[in-house]
Amino acid sequence: MFEFAWPWLFILLPLPWLIRYLLPAGSPALSAIRIPSLNGLANAQHSMRTKPWMWILLSLCWLLVLAAAARPQWLGEPLPVRSEGREIMLAVDLSGSMEIADMQLDGDNVDRLTMVKSVLGDFISRREGDRLGLIFFADTAFLQTPMTYDRETVRQMLQESVLGLVGERTAIGDAIALSVKRFRSKEETNRVLVLLTDGQNTAGNLTPDQALELADAFDVRIYPIAVGAEEVVVDSFFGQRRVNPSRDLDVPLMQRIAETTGGRYFRARSTEELEQIYQLLDELEPIAGSPQQLRPRQALFFLPLAAALLVMIIIALLHHRPWRLRRG
């Protein structure tokens, strides 16, 4: 669709005629706007009386200049554009304790990381419109996937993770600090960190309290999720006995992380609980709204401007032509 961005400029269309008829002949105002390089136009008034085409061409030139100034543009078909949602960083614990097989998935006993991969993968697939990033941490933390709209890549990187990749201990403070660093600092978005761990901070360069100061300063909301069953039955020399595989879990730390940053602490003792947590996260951090519509604009001002220049050249050639038409 064609339109003018500033159509009101066409109210200036009669301006040359108003100047011509309102100012008296020989007025200093008219003399002041004469262009020295176009001395031949000094007799323009006489030429316009004897050559009507001069008025027509000059009027056309003025109309074309106004048309260019009014910003003609072509609007294309509406295209969907991604609306700004939120930035969600996923920090996954790859410490040695994540290999404890105290979870069930489709009726089979699996380790904690396998269960997290399955459920977290579904959560990633649902976050259309959000920018997702992925961090792994153990002895230290490292960025596996920077913030991106490519959810499939984030999901694939998660599925390819392996235990022991970055050590055996747990650097929760480093994971939080690295997440804060990777959020965009120049744009206003909801910054969310989903922290999945099954232990306590036992490694890293920063303590959790130091990392929390950074998270609070940059308005990063953290949802810590403690993964691991609280009771499993194991076989021993004296028969079966019940043990708590999550005895090393630092629950007070997880709660303090959530309270300090305005998030919420979750406890995932089973696959079903983790699925419910991710559904609740969808409610706490709603998926971005439907994409907005944007119509691409193509500026066309150069067309009437080029036409006006062409008309001026024609006027100059006709007014100053050195030749004369001769009859055969």
C-alpha positions as CSV (number, residue, x, y, z in Angstrom):
1,M,0.0,0.0,0.0
2,F,1.2,3.5,-0.9
3,E,1.0,6.4,1.5
4,F,2.6,9.7,2.4
5,A,4.0,9.9,6.0
6,W,3.6,13.7,6.1
7,P,0.7,14.5,3.8
8,W,0.0,17.8,5.6
9,L,3.0,19.3,3.7
10,F,0.8,19.6,0.6
11,I,-0.8,22.7,2.3
12,L,2.3,24.5,1.1
13,L,1.3,23.8,-2.5
14,P,0.0,27.4,-3.2
15,L,3.0,29.1,-1.5
16,P,4.8,30.2,-4.6
17,W,1.7,31.8,-6.0
18,L,1.0,33.5,-2.7
19,I,4.5,35.0,-2.7
20,R,4.1,36.0,-6.3
21,Y,0.8,37.9,-5.8
22,L,1.2,39.2,-2.3
23,L,4.6,40.7,-2.6
24,P,4.8,43.8,-4.9
25,A,7.0,43.6,-8.0
26,G,10.5,44.8,-7.3
27,S,10.2,44.0,-3.6
28,P,13.5,43.5,-1.7
29,A,12.2,40.2,-0.5
30,L,11.9,38.9,-4.1
31,S,15.3,40.3,-5.0
32,A,17.0,38.6,-2.0
33,I,16.0,35.1,-3.1
34,R,17.4,35.5,-6.6
35,I,20.1,32.9,-7.3
36,P,23.2,34.5,-8.8
37,S,24.0,31.4,-10.9
38,L,20.7,31.6,-12.6
39,N,20.9,35.2,-13.9
40,G,18.9,34.2,-16.9
41,L,15.8,33.9,-14.7
42,A,15.9,37.6,-14.0
43,N,13.4,38.0,-16.8
44,A,11.3,35.0,-15.6
45,Q,8.2,37.2,-15.2
46,H,8.4,38.2,-18.8
47,S,9.1,34.6,-19.9
48,M,6.2,33.2,-18.0
49,R,3.8,35.7,-19.7
50,T,5.1,34.8,-23.1
51,K,5.8,31.1,-22.5
52,P,2.9,29.4,-20.6
53,W,4.8,26.1,-20.5
54,M,7.2,27.8,-18.0
55,W,4.5,28.1,-15.4
56,I,3.4,24.5,-16.0
57,L,6.9,23.1,-15.6
58,L,7.7,25.2,-12.5
59,S,4.4,24.2,-10.9
60,L,5.2,20.6,-11.7
61,C,8.7,21.0,-10.1
62,W,7.2,22.5,-6.9
63,L,4.6,19.7,-6.7
64,L,7.3,17.1,-7.0
65,V,9.5,18.7,-4.4
66,L,6.6,18.8,-2.0
67,A,5.8,15.1,-2.8
68,A,9.4,14.2,-1.9
69,A,9.3,16.2,1.4
70,A,6.0,14.4,2.3
71,R,7.9,11.1,2.6
72,P,6.2,8.8,0.1
73,Q,6.5,5.2,1.2
74,W,5.3,1.7,0.2
75,L,3.9,-0.4,3.0
76,G,4.4,-4.2,2.5
77,E,2.3,-7.0,3.8
78,P,2.1,-7.3,7.6
79,L,4.8,-9.6,9.0
80,P,4.9,-11.2,12.4
81,V,7.8,-10.0,14.6
82,R,9.0,-11.5,17.9
83,S,7.6,-9.6,20.9
84,E,10.0,-9.0,23.8
85,G,9.4,-11.7,26.4
86,R,11.9,-12.5,29.0
87,E,15.4,-13.8,29.3
88,I,15.6,-17.2,31.1
89,M,18.9,-18.7,32.0
90,L,18.9,-22.4,32.9
91,A,21.8,-23.4,35.3
92,V,22.1,-27.2,35.5
93,D,24.2,-29.0,38.1
94,L,26.6,-31.6,36.7
95,S,28.3,-32.6,39.9
96,G,28.9,-36.2,40.8
97,S,25.8,-36.5,43.0
98,M,23.6,-36.0,40.0
99,E,24.3,-39.6,39.0
100,I,22.4,-41.0,42.0
101,A,19.6,-43.1,40.5
102,D,16.8,-42.1,42.8
103,M,14.3,-41.0,40.2
104,Q,11.8,-42.8,38.0
105,L,11.0,-42.1,34.4
106,D,8.4,-44.1,32.5
107,G,8.7,-46.8,35.2
108,D,12.5,-47.1,35.1
109,N,15.0,-46.0,37.7
110,V,17.1,-43.2,36.3
111,D,19.7,-40.8,37.6
112,R,18.8,-37.3,38.5
113,L,20.4,-35.7,35.4
114,T,18.5,-38.0,33.0
115,M,15.2,-37.0,34.7
116,V,16.2,-33.3,34.5
117,K,17.0,-33.6,30.8
118,S,13.6,-35.2,30.1
119,V,11.4,-32.7,32.0
120,L,13.5,-29.6,31.4
121,G,13.5,-30.4,27.7
122,D,9.7,-30.1,27.6
123,F,9.9,-26.8,29.5
124,I,12.3,-25.4,26.9
125,S,10.1,-26.4,24.0
126,R,7.2,-24.4,25.5
127,R,9.1,-21.2,26.0
128,E,8.3,-19.7,22.6
129,G,9.1,-16.0,22.4
130,D,11.6,-16.1,25.3
131,R,15.4,-15.9,25.0
132,L,17.0,-18.9,26.7
133,G,20.5,-19.6,27.8
134,L,22.2,-22.7,29.3
135,I,24.9,-22.9,32.0
136,F,26.5,-26.1,33.4
137,F,28.3,-26.0,36.7
138,A,30.2,-28.3,39.0
139,D,33.7,-27.3,40.2
140,T,33.1,-24.1,38.2
141,A,30.5,-22.7,35.9
142,F,30.7,-22.3,32.1
143,L,28.3,-21.0,29.5
144,Q,27.1,-23.8,27.2
145,T,24.6,-21.8,25.2
146,P,24.3,-17.9,25.1
147,M,21.0,-16.2,25.1
148,T,19.1,-17.2,22.0
149,Y,15.6,-17.6,20.6
150,D,16.7,-21.0,19.1
151,R,15.1,-23.3,21.7
152,E,16.0,-26.4,19.7
153,T,19.7,-25.7,20.1
154,V,19.4,-25.1,23.8
155,R,17.4,-28.4,24.1
156,Q,20.0,-30.3,22.1
157,M,22.9,-28.9,24.2
158,L,21.1,-30.0,27.3
159,Q,20.6,-33.5,26.0
160,E,24.3,-33.8,25.1
161,S,25.5,-32.9,28.6
162,V,27.4,-35.5,30.6
163,L,28.3,-35.9,34.3
164,G,31.8,-35.1,35.3
165,L,32.3,-32.6,32.4
166,V,33.4,-29.9,34.8
167,G,34.3,-31.7,38.0
168,E,32.6,-33.4,40.9
169,R,31.8,-30.6,43.3
170,T,29.2,-27.8,43.2
171,A,29.9,-24.2,42.6
172,I,26.5,-22.6,43.1
173,G,27.9,-19.1,43.6
174,D,29.8,-19.2,40.3
175,A,26.6,-20.4,38.5
176,I,24.6,-17.4,39.8
177,A,27.4,-14.9,39.0
178,L,27.9,-16.2,35.5
179,S,24.1,-16.1,34.8
180,V,23.9,-12.5,35.9
181,K,26.8,-11.6,33.7
182,R,25.2,-13.1,30.6
183,F,22.0,-11.2,30.8
184,R,21.7,-8.2,28.6
185,S,22.3,-5.1,30.6
186,K,21.0,-2.4,28.1
187,E,17.5,-3.7,27.6
188,E,14.5,-3.9,29.9
189,T,13.5,-7.5,30.1
190,N,12.4,-9.9,32.8
191,R,15.7,-11.6,33.9
192,V,15.0,-15.1,35.3
193,L,17.4,-17.8,36.5
194,V,16.2,-21.4,37.0
195,L,18.8,-23.0,39.1
196,L,18.7,-26.9,39.3
197,T,21.0,-28.5,41.9
198,D,21.0,-31.4,44.3
199,G,23.6,-30.3,46.9
200,Q,25.3,-27.5,48.6
201,N,28.0,-25.0,47.6
202,T,31.4,-26.8,47.9
203,A,33.5,-25.1,45.2
204,G,33.9,-21.9,43.1
205,N,35.5,-18.5,43.2
206,L,32.4,-16.7,44.6
207,T,30.3,-17.5,47.6
208,P,26.5,-17.7,47.1
209,D,26.1,-14.6,49.2
210,Q,28.5,-12.6,47.0
211,A,26.7,-13.9,43.9
212,L,23.3,-12.9,45.4
213,E,24.5,-9.3,45.8
214,L,25.1,-9.2,42.0
215,A,21.7,-10.9,41.2
216,D,19.9,-8.4,43.5
217,A,21.7,-5.4,41.9
218,F,20.8,-6.5,38.4
219,D,17.2,-7.5,39.2
220,V,17.7,-11.1,38.4
221,R,14.9,-13.3,39.8
222,I,16.1,-16.8,40.8
223,Y,14.0,-20.0,41.1
224,P,16.1,-22.6,42.8
225,I,14.9,-26.2,42.3
226,A,16.4,-28.8,44.7
227,V,16.4,-32.2,42.9
228,G,16.6,-35.5,44.6
229,A,14.4,-38.0,46.5
230,E,14.3,-37.9,50.3
231,E,14.0,-41.6,50.8
232,V,15.1,-44.7,48.9
233,V,15.3,-48.3,49.8
234,V,18.8,-49.9,49.3
235,D,20.0,-53.5,49.8
236,S,22.8,-54.1,52.3
237,F,24.4,-57.0,54.1
238,F,21.9,-56.8,56.8
239,G,18.9,-56.6,54.4
240,Q,17.0,-53.6,53.0
241,R,17.2,-50.2,54.7
242,R,16.0,-46.7,54.0
243,V,18.4,-43.9,53.4
244,N,18.1,-40.2,52.5
245,P,20.1,-39.6,49.3
246,S,19.5,-35.8,49.6
247,R,21.0,-35.4,53.1
248,D,23.7,-33.0,51.7
249,L,21.1,-30.7,50.2
250,D,21.4,-27.1,51.6
251,V,17.7,-26.2,51.9
252,P,18.3,-22.9,53.9
253,L,20.6,-21.7,51.1
254,M,18.0,-22.4,48.4
255,Q,15.4,-20.6,50.4
256,R,17.6,-17.6,51.0
257,I,18.4,-17.4,47.3
258,A,14.7,-17.3,46.4
259,E,13.8,-14.8,49.1
260,T,16.7,-12.4,48.3
261,T,15.9,-12.2,44.6
262,G,12.1,-12.3,44.7
263,G,11.9,-15.9,43.3
264,R,10.5,-19.0,44.8
265,Y,12.1,-22.2,46.1
266,F,10.9,-25.6,44.8
267,R,11.6,-29.1,45.9
268,A,11.6,-31.8,43.2
269,R,11.5,-35.3,44.9
270,S,10.2,-37.1,41.8
271,T,9.7,-36.7,38.1
272,E,6.0,-35.7,38.7
273,E,7.0,-33.0,41.1
274,L,9.5,-31.5,38.7
275,E,6.9,-31.5,35.9
276,Q,4.5,-29.7,38.2
277,I,7.2,-27.1,39.1
278,Y,7.8,-26.3,35.4
279,Q,4.0,-25.9,34.9
280,L,4.0,-23.5,37.9
281,L,6.9,-21.6,36.4
282,D,4.9,-21.1,33.3
283,E,2.3,-19.4,35.4
284,L,4.8,-17.4,37.5
285,E,6.7,-16.3,34.3
286,P,4.0,-16.3,31.6
287,I,5.1,-17.1,28.1
288,A,5.5,-14.0,25.9
289,G,2.3,-12.8,24.1
290,S,1.5,-13.5,20.5
291,P,3.9,-11.9,18.0
292,Q,3.1,-8.3,16.9
293,Q,2.5,-7.4,13.3
294,L,5.0,-5.1,11.5
295,R,4.6,-3.7,8.0
296,P,7.9,-3.2,6.3
297,R,8.3,0.4,4.9
298,Q,10.2,1.3,1.7
299,A,11.1,5.0,1.3
300,L,10.3,6.4,-2.2
301,F,11.2,10.1,-1.7
302,F,14.0,9.7,-4.3
303,L,11.5,9.2,-7.1
304,P,9.7,12.5,-7.0
305,L,13.1,14.2,-6.1
306,A,14.7,12.8,-9.2
307,A,11.7,13.8,-11.3
308,A,11.9,17.4,-9.9
309,L,15.6,17.5,-10.8
310,L,14.8,16.3,-14.3
311,V,12.1,19.0,-14.7
312,M,14.6,21.7,-13.6
313,I,17.1,20.4,-16.2
314,I,14.4,20.6,-18.9
315,I,13.5,24.2,-17.8
316,A,17.1,25.2,-18.0
317,L,17.6,23.7,-21.4
318,L,14.4,25.2,-22.9
319,H,15.1,28.6,-21.3
320,H,18.7,28.9,-22.3
321,R,18.8,26.8,-25.5
322,P,21.4,28.2,-27.9
323,W,19.7,26.8,-30.9
324,R,16.8,28.0,-32.9
325,L,14.2,25.9,-34.8
326,R,14.5,26.5,-38.5
327,R,12.0,25.7,-41.1
328,G,13.0,23.3,-43.8
